Amino acid sequence: MYNPEILRFARFFIAFSGCLPPLKESSFGVFTFRKRRGKSFAFVEGEKGKRERAPCNRLGNYGIIKPTTTIYDRSRKKENGELKVTLSAPCHFGLESVLSSEIRRMGGENVQVTDGRVTFDGDENLIARSNIGLRTAERVQLVLGRFEARSFEELFQGVRKIPFEDYIGRKDAFPVKSGWALKSQLHSIPDCQSIIKKAIVTRLQEAYGVHWFEESGPTCAIEFSIHHDQVMISLDTTGVGLHKRGYRRSSVIAPIKETLAAGIIDIAHVYPDSQLYDPFCGSGTLLIEAAMHAMRIAPGLRRRFSAEKWSWLPQKVWQQERHRAFDLIQRDATFHAYGSDIDLEAVELAQHNAKQAGVDARIDVVQRDIKDFLIPKEKGVVICNPPYGERLLDMKAAQEIYRTMGKVFGQGFPHRYYVISPDMEFERSFGRKADKRRKLYNGMIPCQLYMYFKG
Ligand SMILES: C[S@@+](CC[C@H](N)C(=O)[O-])C[C@H]1O[C@@H](n2cnc3c(N)ncnc32)[C@H](O)[C@@H]1O
């Protein structure tokens, strides 16, 4: 590695000499920059520590994929009066492609997918649009900086470089809420949390010229991740997780998470004119998410988000995006869903939740055992989440239910069927091999989505 002082000086010199944009630094001793005539070069540490100059498209040859230090400075990022932001949205493992399509549809740029997470760029309206409109994201984080750290000192210095005063007001609360570290030198989460907090306090003390922060204002929760020694520091824009749409009353029924249900609905191609059936509807999550999807009702329209209280994010952004979401609702959609469940309490709960979600006119729910499920004549799609052995019944009882499903569903092809189950033997009990399977996680439980398309 090169002497960090020399590297810092080089970056400073080039950034301020006016001939080149600021450099980006990577953990491998690489500096990349774009020359005025459009050709990119990087200085890399070659064999035996020799310094080499290489076009950027050769970086892959060195095992270097991307520069690793990026600090977002709000005051410098205004382009034509627009604030450019980088956002990151975690999701259920297995739903990354569904989420990335949602993000592209709502105007996200430079969409990048990693395990359980999608990162994307956009303007400040996208902070509101993604919170209000994303169905499969767990939350939306505003990325403030990315850098490499192998020691607490590097972590402290990296965090301290981030212009937190651009985002956190003098009175705002800034808890370092959650974080994780994987395959990295730094792994103690509580220690990382306190180093990060200390670095932010130091930065804000210098920026505001005060020693004490009362933290009585709006919350700007800090989140961090460290993967292969690459640190990402972000602000949580969401608050209570996005799966909390605001329609579901809590109960003893083991419900599927709203974000996972929305992902399955997307995979199953539910349209504004679809008919949907869920014979194990429980609290009605799949029915409600399907109705909202079909009618293009944004899942976050009925709730508030942390970032709504931030002084630097104009209120008009939230108003514009709520109006936009209202305008997109397809009130003339002919979608209808039919749910049933053996448990009367579940039936009442599903009806209550559908009303809360404002889609009760599109959903009928009745009490019915699966053995009496009559496959309707109209072509439709069956999506369900039957009981799991380990959670509700013992395995044998669950498999008996799968056998019954095989019989009653078999009468009604050519409907399409989508069944999510953690039981790897599901197909054997059901009596048919799925046309397609997809691995999904229901919380920590690995499941399969068994898909049947053909009669
Ligand atoms: C895993 S839960 C479904 C949860 C639902 N997706 C939700 O989000 O609330 C399974 C449901 O199957 C119902 N059930 C169990 N045995 C049944 C049977 N023989 N016929 C119909 N429903 C049954 C249970 O009452 C329970 O509500």
The ligand as an SDF file (V2000), in Angstrom:
LIG
                    3D

 27 29  0  0  0  0  0  0  0  0999 V2000
  -50.0980  -20.3380    7.7190 C   0  0  0  0  0  0  0  0  0  0  0  0
  -51.7400  -19.8760    8.0460 S   0  0  0  0  0  0  0  0  0  0  0  0
  -52.1120  -18.8020    6.7350 C   0  0  0  0  0  0  0  0  0  0  0  0
  -51.7840  -17.4240    7.1260 C   0  0  0  0  0  0  0  0  0  0  0  0
  -52.2510  -16.3940    6.1470 C   0  0  0  0  0  0  0  0  0  0  0  0
  -51.5410  -16.4780    4.8790 N   0  0  0  0  0  0  0  0  0  0  0  0
  -52.1030  -15.0100    6.7620 C   0  0  0  0  0  0  0  0  0  0  0  0
  -51.3400  -14.2120    6.2260 O   0  0  0  0  0  0  0  0  0  0  0  0
  -52.6710  -14.7620    7.8020 O   0  0  0  0  0  0  0  0  0  0  0  0
  -52.6450  -21.3050    7.6350 C   0  0  0  0  0  0  0  0  0  0  0  0
  -54.1570  -21.1650    7.7930 C   0  0  0  0  0  0  0  0  0  0  0  0
  -54.7490  -22.4050    7.4080 O   0  0  0  0  0  0  0  0  0  0  0  0
  -55.9210  -22.5830    8.1720 C   0  0  0  0  0  0  0  0  0  0  0  0
  -56.2810  -24.0190    8.1440 N   0  0  0  0  0  0  0  0  0  0  0  0
  -55.7490  -25.0570    8.8530 C   0  0  0  0  0  0  0  0  0  0  0  0
  -56.3380  -26.1940    8.5050 N   0  0  0  0  0  0  0  0  0  0  0  0
  -57.2560  -25.9030    7.5410 C   0  0  0  0  0  0  0  0  0  0  0  0
  -58.1750  -26.6790    6.7900 C   0  0  0  0  0  0  0  0  0  0  0  0
  -58.2830  -28.0010    6.9770 N   0  0  0  0  0  0  0  0  0  0  0  0
  -58.9620  -26.0590    5.8900 N   0  0  0  0  0  0  0  0  0  0  0  0
  -58.8710  -24.7250    5.6930 C   0  0  0  0  0  0  0  0  0  0  0  0
  -58.0380  -23.9310    6.4170 N   0  0  0  0  0  0  0  0  0  0  0  0
  -57.2230  -24.5110    7.3080 C   0  0  0  0  0  0  0  0  0  0  0  0
  -55.5500  -22.0720    9.5600 C   0  0  0  0  0  0  0  0  0  0  0  0
  -56.7000  -21.7180   10.2780 O   0  0  0  0  0  0  0  0  0  0  0  0
  -54.6400  -20.8970    9.2200 C   0  0  0  0  0  0  0  0  0  0  0  0
  -55.3520  -19.6850    9.2470 O   0  0  0  0  0  0  0  0  0  0  0  0
  1  2  1  0
  2  3  1  0
  2 10  1  0
  3  4  1  0
  4  5  1  0
  5  6  1  0
  5  7  1  0
  7  8  2  0
  7  9  1  0
 10 11  1  0
 11 12  1  0
 11 26  1  0
 12 13  1  0
 13 14  1  0
 13 24  1  0
 14 15  1  0
 14 23  1  0
 15 16  2  0
 16 17  1  0
 17 18  1  0
 17 23  2  0
 18 19  1  0
 18 20  2  0
 20 21  1  0
 21 22  2  0
 22 23  1  0
 24 25  1  0
 24 26  1  0
 26 27  1  0
M  CHG  2   2   1   9  -1
M  END
$$$$
